[in-house]
Amino acid sequence: MASADTTTASSANGHSADGAGIPVDNPATGEVIAHVPDLGAEAVADLARRGRAAQPGWLALGFEGRSRVLLRMQKWCMDNAGRIVDTIVSETGKTHEDALLSEVSYAGGAFGFWAKEAAGYLGDEKVKTSSVFVKGRKLVVRYEPLGLIGVIGPWNYPLTNSFGDCIPALAAGNAVILKPSEQTPLTSLLMAQGLHECGLPEDVFQVATGRAETGAALVDQVDMVMFTGSTATGKAVMERAARTLTPVSLELGGKDPMIVLRDAELERAANAAVYYSMQNSGQTCISVERCYVEEPVHDAFVAKVTEKVRAIRQGDPSGGAGSVEVGAMTFAPQVDLVEAHVEDARRKGARILTGGRRGAGRGLFYEPTVLADVDHSMTCMTEETFGPTLPIMKVRDAEEALRLANDSPYGLSGSVFSKDVVRGEQIARRLQAGSVCVNDAMIFYEALELPMGGWKASGLGSRHGADGIRKYTARQSVLVSRRHPKRDIHMFPYRKRTSRMLGRMLRFLYGRGDRG
Ligand code: NAD
Protein backbone atom coordinates (compact mmCIF):
# COMPACT_ATOMS: atom_id res chain seq x y z
CA MET A 1 0.00 0.00 0.00
CA ALA A 2 1.33 3.42 -0.94
CA SER A 3 1.45 6.21 1.58
CA ALA A 4 -0.80 8.19 -0.80
CA ASP A 5 -3.70 6.12 0.59
CA THR A 6 -3.15 7.47 4.06
CA THR A 7 -3.04 11.04 2.80
CA THR A 8 -6.41 10.56 1.09
CA ALA A 9 -7.89 8.97 4.17
CA SER A 10 -6.66 11.64 6.56
CA SER A 11 -7.89 14.42 4.32
CA ALA A 12 -11.22 12.57 4.13
CA ASN A 13 -11.20 13.01 7.89
CA GLY A 14 -10.63 16.70 7.43
CA HIS A 15 -7.44 16.93 9.45
CA SER A 16 -3.72 16.68 9.02
CA ALA A 17 -0.87 15.51 11.19
CA ASP A 18 -0.02 17.59 14.22
CA GLY A 19 2.92 15.52 15.36
CA ALA A 20 5.53 13.19 13.97
CA GLY A 21 4.07 10.59 11.61
CA ILE A 22 3.86 6.96 12.76
CA PRO A 23 5.54 4.40 10.51
CA VAL A 24 3.48 1.29 9.75
CA ASP A 25 5.44 -1.92 9.12
CA ASN A 26 4.64 -5.09 7.27
CA PRO A 27 5.45 -7.53 10.10
CA ALA A 28 6.19 -10.37 7.67
CA THR A 29 8.99 -8.42 5.99
CA GLY A 30 9.92 -5.61 8.37
CA GLU A 31 9.40 -3.14 5.54
CA VAL A 32 7.79 0.26 6.30
CA ILE A 33 4.68 0.47 4.11
CA ALA A 34 3.07 3.76 5.16
CA HIS A 35 3.09 6.63 7.62
CA VAL A 36 0.02 7.93 9.43
CA PRO A 37 -0.52 11.09 11.47
CA ASP A 38 0.04 11.01 15.22
CA LEU A 39 -2.86 13.10 16.46
CA GLY A 40 -2.54 15.14 19.61
CA ALA A 41 -5.23 16.20 22.07
CA GLU A 42 -6.22 19.31 20.14
CA ALA A 43 -6.69 17.46 16.88
CA VAL A 44 -8.82 14.87 18.71
CA ALA A 45 -10.94 17.66 20.23
CA ASP A 46 -11.41 19.05 16.73
CA LEU A 47 -12.57 15.66 15.44
CA ALA A 48 -14.98 15.48 18.37
CA ARG A 49 -16.48 18.87 17.51
CA ARG A 50 -16.97 17.77 13.91
CA GLY A 51 -18.48 14.45 14.95
CA ARG A 52 -20.93 16.13 17.32
CA ALA A 53 -21.99 18.58 14.62
CA ALA A 54 -22.59 15.78 12.11
CA GLN A 55 -24.45 13.38 14.43
CA PRO A 56 -27.94 14.95 14.47
CA GLY A 57 -28.17 14.75 10.66
CA TRP A 58 -27.19 11.07 10.77
CA LEU A 59 -29.75 10.37 13.49
CA ALA A 60 -32.42 12.19 11.49
CA LEU A 61 -32.03 9.66 8.64
CA GLY A 62 -33.75 7.13 10.89
CA PHE A 63 -33.05 3.40 10.96
CA GLU A 64 -34.05 3.01 7.33
CA GLY A 65 -31.82 5.77 6.03
CA ARG A 66 -28.87 4.52 8.07
CA SER A 67 -29.52 0.93 6.98
CA ARG A 68 -29.24 1.96 3.35
CA VAL A 69 -25.72 3.31 3.92
CA LEU A 70 -24.71 0.23 5.94
CA LEU A 71 -26.05 -2.15 3.29
CA ARG A 72 -24.21 -0.25 0.57
CA MET A 73 -21.09 -0.66 2.68
CA GLN A 74 -21.75 -4.39 3.02
CA LYS A 75 -21.65 -4.65 -0.76
CA TRP A 76 -18.62 -2.35 -0.91
CA CYS A 77 -16.77 -4.77 1.38
CA MET A 78 -17.49 -7.65 -0.97
CA ASP A 79 -16.63 -5.60 -4.08
CA ASN A 80 -13.37 -4.52 -2.44
CA ALA A 81 -12.63 -7.75 -0.56
CA GLY A 82 -9.29 -8.23 -2.31
CA ARG A 83 -8.14 -4.73 -1.42
CA ILE A 84 -9.24 -5.09 2.20
CA VAL A 85 -7.56 -8.50 2.53
CA ASP A 86 -4.32 -7.13 1.04
CA THR A 87 -4.37 -4.16 3.42
CA ILE A 88 -5.00 -6.35 6.47
CA VAL A 89 -2.33 -8.85 5.43
CA SER A 90 0.19 -6.08 4.77
CA GLU A 91 -0.14 -4.47 8.20
CA THR A 92 -0.72 -7.56 10.36
CA GLY A 93 1.33 -10.28 8.64
CA LYS A 94 -1.64 -12.67 8.96
CA THR A 95 -2.59 -15.10 6.22
CA HIS A 96 -4.98 -14.41 3.36
CA GLU A 97 -7.49 -16.85 4.90
CA ASP A 98 -7.30 -15.28 8.36
CA ALA A 99 -8.00 -11.88 6.80
CA LEU A 100 -10.80 -13.17 4.57
CA LEU A 101 -12.57 -15.61 6.88
CA SER A 102 -12.16 -13.87 10.24
CA GLU A 103 -12.26 -10.24 9.14
CA VAL A 104 -13.84 -9.47 5.75
CA SER A 105 -16.46 -12.16 6.29
CA TYR A 106 -17.21 -10.75 9.77
CA ALA A 107 -17.60 -7.22 8.40
CA GLY A 108 -19.89 -8.44 5.61
CA GLY A 109 -22.10 -10.21 8.14
CA ALA A 110 -22.01 -7.35 10.64
CA PHE A 111 -23.06 -4.60 8.22
CA GLY A 112 -26.07 -6.67 7.19
CA PHE A 113 -26.91 -7.78 10.72
CA TRP A 114 -26.92 -4.33 12.33
CA ALA A 115 -28.61 -2.73 9.31
CA LYS A 116 -31.50 -5.20 9.76
CA GLU A 117 -31.60 -5.66 13.53
CA ALA A 118 -30.86 -2.18 14.93
CA ALA A 119 -34.47 -1.02 14.74
CA GLY A 120 -35.68 -4.15 16.57
CA TYR A 121 -33.11 -3.93 19.36
CA LEU A 122 -33.66 -0.18 19.81
CA GLY A 123 -37.37 0.10 19.16
CA ASP A 124 -39.71 1.29 21.91
CA GLU A 125 -40.63 -1.48 24.36
CA LYS A 126 -44.04 -1.42 26.01
CA VAL A 127 -43.89 -2.40 29.66
CA LYS A 128 -46.65 -3.86 31.85
CA THR A 129 -46.50 -3.09 35.53
CA SER A 130 -47.66 -4.93 38.62
CA SER A 131 -47.80 -1.71 40.65
CA VAL A 132 -51.32 -0.64 41.54
CA PHE A 133 -50.15 2.95 41.75
CA VAL A 134 -49.13 3.03 38.10
CA LYS A 135 -51.75 0.77 36.48
CA GLY A 136 -53.47 2.31 33.49
CA ARG A 137 -50.53 4.47 32.51
CA LYS A 138 -48.56 3.94 29.32
CA LEU A 139 -45.06 2.73 30.16
CA VAL A 140 -42.36 2.61 27.53
CA VAL A 141 -38.62 1.99 27.51
CA ARG A 142 -36.81 3.71 24.68
CA TYR A 143 -33.22 4.13 23.54
CA GLU A 144 -31.56 7.38 22.52
CA PRO A 145 -28.10 7.33 20.92
CA LEU A 146 -25.46 8.72 23.24
CA GLY A 147 -24.05 11.06 20.59
CA LEU A 148 -20.33 10.56 20.07
CA ILE A 149 -18.74 7.16 20.61
CA GLY A 150 -14.99 6.59 20.94
CA VAL A 151 -13.82 3.15 19.81
CA ILE A 152 -10.26 2.17 20.73
CA GLY A 153 -8.99 -0.98 19.08
CA PRO A 154 -6.12 -3.48 19.20
CA TRP A 155 -3.82 -4.70 16.43
CA ASN A 156 -4.84 -8.34 16.17
CA TYR A 157 -8.07 -7.82 14.17
CA PRO A 158 -8.02 -4.32 12.67
CA LEU A 159 -11.33 -4.90 10.90
CA THR A 160 -13.26 -7.30 13.15
CA ASN A 161 -12.29 -5.73 16.45
CA SER A 162 -11.26 -2.14 15.82
CA PHE A 163 -13.84 -1.43 13.19
CA GLY A 164 -16.50 -4.06 14.04
CA ASP A 165 -17.64 -2.21 17.14
CA CYS A 166 -18.18 0.96 15.10
CA ILE A 167 -20.94 -0.66 13.02
CA PRO A 168 -23.59 -1.03 15.77
CA ALA A 169 -22.58 2.36 17.20
CA LEU A 170 -23.30 3.94 13.80
CA ALA A 171 -26.47 1.89 13.28
CA ALA A 172 -27.78 3.29 16.58
CA GLY A 173 -27.43 6.83 15.22
CA ASN A 174 -24.17 7.91 16.82
CA ALA A 175 -21.14 9.60 15.35
CA VAL A 176 -17.99 7.55 15.90
CA ILE A 177 -14.29 8.29 16.25
CA LEU A 178 -12.12 5.19 15.93
CA LYS A 179 -8.61 5.14 17.38
CA PRO A 180 -7.07 2.08 15.76
CA SER A 181 -3.90 0.52 17.07
CA GLU A 182 -0.81 2.38 15.94
CA GLN A 183 0.44 -0.98 14.61
CA THR A 184 -2.49 -1.44 12.22
CA PRO A 185 -4.22 1.82 11.26
CA LEU A 186 -4.46 1.26 7.49
CA THR A 187 -7.52 -0.99 7.46
CA SER A 188 -9.54 1.58 9.43
CA LEU A 189 -8.52 4.33 7.02
CA LEU A 190 -9.57 2.17 4.08
CA MET A 191 -12.94 1.48 5.73
CA ALA A 192 -13.40 5.24 6.30
CA GLN A 193 -12.87 5.74 2.60
CA GLY A 194 -15.44 3.01 1.85
CA LEU A 195 -18.05 4.58 4.13
CA HIS A 196 -17.45 7.91 2.48
CA GLU A 197 -17.99 6.35 -0.98
CA CYS A 198 -21.18 4.68 0.30
CA GLY A 199 -22.70 8.02 1.25
CA LEU A 200 -22.04 8.23 4.98
CA PRO A 201 -22.38 11.93 5.78
CA GLU A 202 -19.09 13.76 6.33
CA ASP A 203 -17.57 13.47 9.85
CA VAL A 204 -20.03 10.86 11.11
CA PHE A 205 -17.16 8.37 11.12
CA GLN A 206 -13.61 9.59 11.67
CA VAL A 207 -10.33 7.84 12.32
CA ALA A 208 -7.95 9.29 14.92
CA THR A 209 -4.60 7.70 14.20
CA GLY A 210 -2.07 7.85 17.01
CA ARG A 211 -0.61 6.11 20.01
CA ALA A 212 -1.65 5.76 23.66
CA GLU A 213 -1.86 9.54 24.15
CA THR A 214 -4.31 9.83 21.26
CA GLY A 215 -6.45 7.12 22.85
CA ALA A 216 -6.35 8.88 26.22
CA ALA A 217 -7.33 12.18 24.58
CA LEU A 218 -10.25 10.45 22.88
CA VAL A 219 -11.52 9.14 26.23
CA ASP A 220 -11.77 12.77 27.40
CA GLN A 221 -13.93 13.81 24.43
CA VAL A 222 -16.59 11.19 23.91
CA ASP A 223 -19.89 10.11 25.47
CA MET A 224 -18.94 6.44 25.70
CA VAL A 225 -15.77 4.41 25.17
CA MET A 226 -15.71 0.98 23.55
CA PHE A 227 -12.27 -0.40 24.27
CA THR A 228 -10.71 -3.63 23.04
CA GLY A 229 -7.20 -4.46 24.11
CA SER A 230 -5.12 -5.67 27.02
CA THR A 231 -6.41 -5.81 30.57
CA ALA A 232 -3.73 -3.35 31.74
CA THR A 233 -4.75 -0.70 29.19
CA GLY A 234 -8.43 -1.40 29.84
CA LYS A 235 -7.88 -0.45 33.49
CA ALA A 236 -6.12 2.78 32.44
CA VAL A 237 -8.99 3.63 30.09
CA MET A 238 -11.58 3.00 32.80
CA GLU A 239 -9.64 5.11 35.28
CA ARG A 240 -9.44 7.99 32.82
CA ALA A 241 -13.10 7.68 31.89
CA ALA A 242 -14.03 7.85 35.58
CA ARG A 243 -12.83 11.47 35.65
CA THR A 244 -15.68 12.49 33.37
CA LEU A 245 -18.03 9.69 34.43
CA THR A 246 -17.96 8.40 30.87
CA PRO A 247 -19.33 4.87 30.48
CA VAL A 248 -16.96 2.21 29.17
CA SER A 249 -17.32 -1.23 27.68
CA LEU A 250 -14.15 -3.29 27.87
CA GLU A 251 -13.19 -6.37 25.84
CA LEU A 252 -9.89 -7.51 27.33
CA GLY A 253 -7.44 -10.37 27.45
CA GLY A 254 -8.04 -14.05 27.97
CA LYS A 255 -6.42 -17.38 28.78
CA ASP A 256 -9.07 -19.62 27.31
CA PRO A 257 -8.99 -23.26 28.40
CA MET A 258 -9.99 -26.29 26.36
CA ILE A 259 -10.95 -29.48 28.23
CA VAL A 260 -10.71 -32.83 26.45
CA LEU A 261 -12.63 -35.59 28.21
CA ARG A 262 -11.76 -39.27 27.87
CA ASP A 263 -14.78 -39.94 25.63
CA ALA A 264 -14.01 -37.10 23.19
CA GLU A 265 -13.90 -37.61 19.43
CA LEU A 266 -10.11 -37.21 19.51
CA GLU A 267 -9.63 -36.39 15.84
CA ARG A 268 -12.07 -33.45 16.04
CA ALA A 269 -10.67 -32.31 19.39
CA ALA A 270 -7.12 -32.36 17.98
CA ASN A 271 -8.10 -30.47 14.81
CA ALA A 272 -9.95 -27.88 16.89
CA ALA A 273 -7.09 -27.51 19.36
CA VAL A 274 -4.58 -26.97 16.57
CA TYR A 275 -6.73 -24.59 14.52
CA TYR A 276 -8.06 -22.51 17.40
CA SER A 277 -4.65 -22.13 19.03
CA MET A 278 -2.63 -21.41 15.87
CA GLN A 279 -5.11 -19.53 13.65
CA ASN A 280 -4.10 -15.85 13.32
CA SER A 281 -0.73 -16.92 14.82
CA GLY A 282 -2.54 -17.46 18.11
CA GLN A 283 -3.24 -13.73 18.39
CA THR A 284 -6.94 -13.97 19.07
CA CYS A 285 -8.43 -12.98 22.41
CA ILE A 286 -10.56 -16.16 22.30
CA SER A 287 -7.77 -18.49 21.09
CA VAL A 288 -7.34 -21.81 22.83
CA GLU A 289 -4.48 -20.80 25.13
CA ARG A 290 -4.19 -23.98 27.23
CA CYS A 291 -5.47 -27.50 27.08
CA TYR A 292 -6.39 -30.01 29.84
CA VAL A 293 -6.71 -33.64 28.75
CA GLU A 294 -7.94 -36.59 30.80
CA GLU A 295 -5.20 -39.11 31.45
CA PRO A 296 -6.53 -42.09 29.41
CA VAL A 297 -6.48 -40.10 26.14
CA HIS A 298 -3.68 -37.67 26.90
CA ASP A 299 -0.86 -39.38 25.02
CA ALA A 300 -2.96 -40.14 21.93
CA PHE A 301 -4.24 -36.56 21.86
CA VAL A 302 -0.75 -35.09 22.23
CA ALA A 303 0.55 -37.33 19.42
CA LYS A 304 -2.25 -36.25 17.07
CA VAL A 305 -1.81 -32.55 17.88
CA THR A 306 1.96 -32.70 17.47
CA GLU A 307 1.69 -34.37 14.08
CA LYS A 308 -0.82 -31.78 12.88
CA VAL A 309 1.23 -28.83 14.14
CA ARG A 310 4.36 -30.20 12.45
CA ALA A 311 2.44 -30.17 9.17
CA ILE A 312 1.62 -26.45 9.44
CA ARG A 313 3.28 -24.29 6.78
CA GLN A 314 4.43 -20.98 8.22
CA GLY A 315 5.83 -18.02 6.33
CA ASP A 316 5.34 -14.68 4.59
CA PRO A 317 1.64 -14.67 3.62
CA SER A 318 2.16 -12.49 0.54
CA GLY A 319 1.91 -15.66 -1.59
CA GLY A 320 -1.88 -15.30 -1.21
CA ALA A 321 -4.64 -17.86 -0.72
CA GLY A 322 -3.53 -21.35 0.24
CA SER A 323 0.15 -20.47 0.56
CA VAL A 324 0.61 -20.82 4.33
CA GLU A 325 -1.50 -21.76 7.38
CA VAL A 326 0.31 -19.51 9.83
CA GLY A 327 1.74 -16.11 8.95
CA ALA A 328 3.77 -13.63 10.92
CA MET A 329 3.02 -12.20 14.32
CA THR A 330 2.01 -8.55 14.31
CA PHE A 331 3.73 -6.85 17.21
CA ALA A 332 7.44 -7.27 17.98
CA PRO A 333 7.14 -7.24 21.82
CA GLN A 334 4.57 -10.04 21.52
CA VAL A 335 7.21 -12.32 19.97
CA ASP A 336 9.45 -11.61 22.98
CA LEU A 337 6.58 -12.50 25.31
CA VAL A 338 5.88 -15.78 23.53
CA GLU A 339 9.57 -16.65 23.68
CA ALA A 340 9.68 -15.80 27.39
CA HIS A 341 6.68 -18.08 28.11
CA VAL A 342 8.18 -20.99 26.18
CA GLU A 343 11.61 -20.55 27.79
CA ASP A 344 10.05 -20.34 31.27
CA ALA A 345 8.23 -23.62 30.60
CA ARG A 346 11.34 -25.27 29.16
CA ARG A 347 13.37 -24.26 32.26
CA LYS A 348 10.71 -25.68 34.56
CA GLY A 349 10.67 -29.07 32.84
CA ALA A 350 8.17 -28.84 29.98
CA ARG A 351 8.82 -30.86 26.83
CA ILE A 352 8.75 -28.87 23.57
CA LEU A 353 7.34 -31.40 21.10
CA THR A 354 7.59 -29.18 18.05
CA GLY A 355 8.54 -25.54 17.43
CA GLY A 356 9.96 -23.57 20.32
CA ARG A 357 12.04 -21.02 18.42
CA ARG A 358 11.58 -17.58 16.93
CA GLY A 359 12.09 -17.25 13.20
CA ALA A 360 15.28 -15.84 11.71
CA GLY A 361 15.28 -12.69 9.58
CA ARG A 362 13.43 -9.38 9.78
CA GLY A 363 9.91 -10.74 9.85
CA LEU A 364 8.11 -11.39 13.15
CA PHE A 365 7.77 -15.16 13.32
CA TYR A 366 7.52 -17.68 16.12
CA GLU A 367 7.26 -21.35 15.23
CA PRO A 368 3.97 -23.15 15.92
CA THR A 369 4.80 -24.82 19.22
CA VAL A 370 3.37 -27.69 21.26
CA LEU A 371 4.34 -28.01 24.93
CA ALA A 372 3.68 -31.05 27.12
CA ASP A 373 4.33 -31.78 30.83
CA VAL A 374 3.25 -28.27 31.73
CA ASP A 375 1.67 -27.10 34.98
CA HIS A 376 0.43 -23.96 36.68
CA SER A 377 3.88 -22.96 37.93
CA MET A 378 4.57 -21.94 34.30
CA THR A 379 3.52 -18.62 32.76
CA CYS A 380 2.37 -20.41 29.59
CA MET A 381 -0.51 -21.82 31.67
CA THR A 382 -1.39 -18.75 33.71
CA GLU A 383 -0.69 -15.60 31.65
CA GLU A 384 -1.97 -14.64 28.22
CA THR A 385 0.64 -15.81 25.66
CA PHE A 386 -1.10 -14.53 22.51
CA GLY A 387 1.07 -16.53 20.16
CA PRO A 388 1.16 -19.80 18.17
CA THR A 389 1.62 -22.09 21.16
CA LEU A 390 -0.41 -24.91 22.65
CA PRO A 391 0.51 -26.11 26.14
CA ILE A 392 -1.19 -29.42 27.01
CA MET A 393 -1.57 -30.64 30.59
CA LYS A 394 -2.54 -34.13 31.73
CA VAL A 395 -5.35 -34.22 34.32
CA ARG A 396 -6.83 -37.05 36.44
CA ASP A 397 -10.45 -36.25 35.68
CA ALA A 398 -12.96 -33.60 34.65
CA GLU A 399 -13.08 -32.11 38.15
CA GLU A 400 -9.35 -31.45 38.13
CA ALA A 401 -9.64 -29.97 34.64
CA LEU A 402 -12.41 -27.64 35.78
CA ARG A 403 -10.53 -26.56 38.88
CA LEU A 404 -7.45 -25.70 36.80
CA ALA A 405 -9.46 -24.08 34.01
CA ASN A 406 -11.10 -21.77 36.54
CA ASP A 407 -7.80 -21.06 38.30
CA SER A 408 -7.28 -17.89 36.26
CA PRO A 409 -7.86 -14.17 36.60
CA TYR A 410 -9.39 -14.29 33.12
CA GLY A 411 -12.78 -15.53 31.93
CA LEU A 412 -13.32 -14.83 28.26
CA SER A 413 -14.29 -18.20 26.76
CA GLY A 414 -13.70 -21.91 27.17
CA SER A 415 -14.51 -25.23 25.56
CA VAL A 416 -15.21 -28.85 26.45
CA PHE A 417 -14.86 -31.84 24.11
CA SER A 418 -16.92 -34.97 24.78
CA LYS A 419 -19.17 -37.34 22.81
CA ASP A 420 -21.63 -37.04 25.68
CA VAL A 421 -22.96 -33.61 24.84
CA VAL A 422 -25.21 -33.47 27.91
CA ARG A 423 -22.31 -34.00 30.29
CA GLY A 424 -20.12 -31.80 28.09
CA GLU A 425 -22.61 -28.97 28.49
CA GLN A 426 -22.88 -29.53 32.25
CA ILE A 427 -19.12 -29.12 32.52
CA ALA A 428 -19.01 -26.17 30.11
CA ARG A 429 -21.62 -24.36 32.22
CA ARG A 430 -19.27 -24.62 35.20
CA LEU A 431 -16.47 -22.80 33.37
CA GLN A 432 -16.07 -19.24 34.67
CA ALA A 433 -16.19 -17.58 31.28
CA GLY A 434 -18.50 -15.34 29.26
CA SER A 435 -18.84 -17.78 26.35
CA VAL A 436 -18.50 -21.56 26.41
CA CYS A 437 -18.63 -24.21 23.69
CA VAL A 438 -19.07 -27.96 23.51
CA ASN A 439 -17.13 -29.72 20.74
CA ASP A 440 -16.27 -26.31 19.31
CA ALA A 441 -14.36 -23.18 20.22
CA MET A 442 -14.21 -19.56 19.10
CA ILE A 443 -16.93 -20.00 16.45
CA PHE A 444 -19.60 -18.50 18.76
CA TYR A 445 -18.16 -15.14 17.74
CA GLU A 446 -19.83 -15.52 14.35
CA ALA A 447 -23.29 -15.59 15.93
CA LEU A 448 -23.96 -11.87 16.19
CA GLU A 449 -27.18 -12.61 18.08
CA LEU A 450 -25.17 -14.13 20.95
CA PRO A 451 -23.69 -11.70 23.51
CA MET A 452 -19.92 -12.02 23.82
CA GLY A 453 -18.07 -10.55 26.78
CA GLY A 454 -15.57 -11.46 29.46
CA TRP A 455 -15.96 -12.40 33.09
CA LYS A 456 -13.37 -11.43 35.72
CA ALA A 457 -10.37 -9.55 34.26
CA SER A 458 -11.50 -10.28 30.70
CA GLY A 459 -13.86 -7.37 30.49
CA LEU A 460 -16.90 -5.37 31.33
CA GLY A 461 -20.04 -5.34 29.20
CA SER A 462 -20.34 -7.23 25.94
CA ARG A 463 -20.60 -6.97 22.20
CA HIS A 464 -23.17 -8.60 19.89
CA GLY A 465 -26.84 -9.21 20.68
CA ALA A 466 -29.08 -6.57 22.25
CA ASP A 467 -26.39 -5.34 24.65
CA GLY A 468 -24.00 -4.94 21.73
CA ILE A 469 -26.03 -1.99 20.44
CA ARG A 470 -27.94 -0.79 23.50
CA LYS A 471 -24.63 0.05 25.19
CA TYR A 472 -24.28 2.88 22.65
CA THR A 473 -27.52 4.44 23.82
CA ALA A 474 -29.04 6.10 26.86
CA ARG A 475 -32.14 4.30 28.05
CA GLN A 476 -35.17 6.41 28.79
CA SER A 477 -38.25 5.27 30.67
CA VAL A 478 -41.39 7.09 29.60
CA LEU A 479 -44.64 7.16 31.60
CA VAL A 480 -47.73 8.76 30.10
CA SER A 481 -50.89 9.28 32.09
CA ARG A 482 -53.72 9.32 29.61
CA ARG A 483 -56.88 9.10 31.70
CA HIS A 484 -56.53 10.41 35.23
CA PRO A 485 -58.42 11.99 38.14
CA LYS A 486 -57.65 15.57 39.15
CA ARG A 487 -55.92 14.27 42.28
CA ASP A 488 -54.42 10.81 42.89
CA ILE A 489 -55.13 9.04 46.14
CA HIS A 490 -51.50 9.20 47.37
CA MET A 491 -51.18 12.98 46.87
CA PHE A 492 -51.40 15.74 49.48
CA PRO A 493 -53.17 16.34 51.76
CA TYR A 494 -52.60 13.15 53.78
CA ARG A 495 -55.75 11.96 55.57
CA LYS A 496 -56.01 9.38 58.31
CA ARG A 497 -58.89 7.50 56.66
CA THR A 498 -57.19 7.27 53.30
CA SER A 499 -53.91 6.16 54.84
CA ARG A 500 -55.71 3.38 56.80
CA MET A 501 -57.42 2.26 53.65
CA LEU A 502 -54.13 2.21 51.76
CA GLY A 503 -52.53 0.26 54.62
CA ARG A 504 -55.30 -2.37 54.38
CA MET A 505 -54.82 -2.53 50.64
CA LEU A 506 -51.06 -3.08 51.04
CA ARG A 507 -51.69 -5.90 53.54
CA PHE A 508 -54.14 -7.46 51.11
CA LEU A 509 -51.68 -7.21 48.23
CA TYR A 510 -48.43 -8.13 49.90
CA GLY A 511 -49.26 -9.53 53.31
CA ARG A 512 -50.43 -13.01 52.36
CA GLY A 513 -47.02 -14.66 52.18
CA ASP A 514 -47.81 -17.37 49.67
CA ARG A 515 -48.91 -14.85 47.03
CA GLY A 516 -45.80 -12.64 47.16
P1 NAD B 1 -3.30 -2.61 24.02
O1 NAD B 1 -4.05 -2.58 25.28
O2 NAD B 1 -1.84 -2.46 24.07
O3 NAD B 1 -3.79 -1.44 23.03
C1 NAD B 1 -5.12 -1.34 22.61
C2 NAD B 1 -5.38 0.07 22.13
O4 NAD B 1 -5.32 0.97 23.24
C3 NAD B 1 -4.38 0.61 21.11
O5 NAD B 1 -5.08 1.33 20.12
C4 NAD B 1 -3.52 1.54 21.93
O6 NAD B 1 -2.93 2.58 21.19
C5 NAD B 1 -4.53 2.10 22.91
N1 NAD B 1 -3.99 2.61 24.16
C6 NAD B 1 -2.84 2.27 24.79
N2 NAD B 1 -2.72 2.94 25.96
C7 NAD B 1 -3.83 3.72 26.07
C8 NAD B 1 -4.31 4.63 27.07
N3 NAD B 1 -3.62 4.86 28.18
N4 NAD B 1 -5.50 5.22 26.88
C9 NAD B 1 -6.24 4.96 25.76
N5 NAD B 1 -5.83 4.12 24.78
C10 NAD B 1 -4.65 3.51 24.93
O7 NAD B 1 -3.74 -3.95 23.31
P2 NAD B 1 -3.10 -4.63 22.03
O8 NAD B 1 -1.74 -5.12 22.41
O9 NAD B 1 -3.26 -3.71 20.86
O10 NAD B 1 -4.09 -5.87 21.79
C11 NAD B 1 -3.88 -7.14 22.31
C12 NAD B 1 -4.78 -7.38 23.51
O11 NAD B 1 -6.13 -7.17 23.14
C13 NAD B 1 -4.72 -8.80 24.03
O12 NAD B 1 -4.65 -8.78 25.43
C14 NAD B 1 -6.04 -9.40 23.58
O13 NAD B 1 -6.48 -10.47 24.37
C15 NAD B 1 -6.92 -8.22 23.66
N6 NAD B 1 -8.11 -8.40 22.81
C16 NAD B 1 -9.31 -8.63 23.40
C17 NAD B 1 -10.44 -8.86 22.63
C18 NAD B 1 -11.79 -9.14 23.25
O14 NAD B 1 -12.78 -9.09 22.55
N7 NAD B 1 -11.88 -9.46 24.52
C19 NAD B 1 -10.32 -8.84 21.24
C20 NAD B 1 -9.08 -8.61 20.68
C21 NAD B 1 -7.98 -8.38 21.48
Residues whose N, C-alpha, C, O or C-beta is under 5 A from the ligand:
A	BS01	NAD	I152 G153 P154 W155 N161 K179 P180 S181 E182 G210 R211 A212 G215 A216 T228 G229 S230 T231 T233 A236 V237 E251 L252 G253 G254 C285 S458
